[in-house]
C-alpha cells in the first residue's frame, strides 16, 4: 500500500506563514465586523468559503482551502487563544503578565 497518499490526522500538514496568519485574522475581523456571517459568538455557515475567497484575493498565489486548511487553522488559533487567555485571567494566573510591546506572555522566574 502506498502510504504517501493516505490521509488522516498528522498527514498532509500545511505550515502557515506569518503573512497568511495575519491575513486570516484580518479577514476574520472584517467578517465579524461586517455582521453578515456573525451568529451569537460564532460564525454562520459559509464563512469558511468566504474566508477562502478573501485570502485568495489578498494572497493570489496561496493554495489555502476552506476545508481542511482554514478550518484547521482556526481551530488551532482558538486553542492557542484559550491557553493564553487562561494564563492571563484564570484562577492560576499568578506570575503571568502581558508585554504590550512584544505582544508576548511574560512570567516571573519561578513560574
Protein Blocks (a to p, Z undefined) as FASTA:
>chain_A
ZZklpgcehiaiacddfklmmmmmmmmmmmmmnommggghiacehklmmmmmmmmmmmmm
bcbdfblklmmmmmmmmmmmmmmmmmmmmmklghiacdfklopacddfkZZ
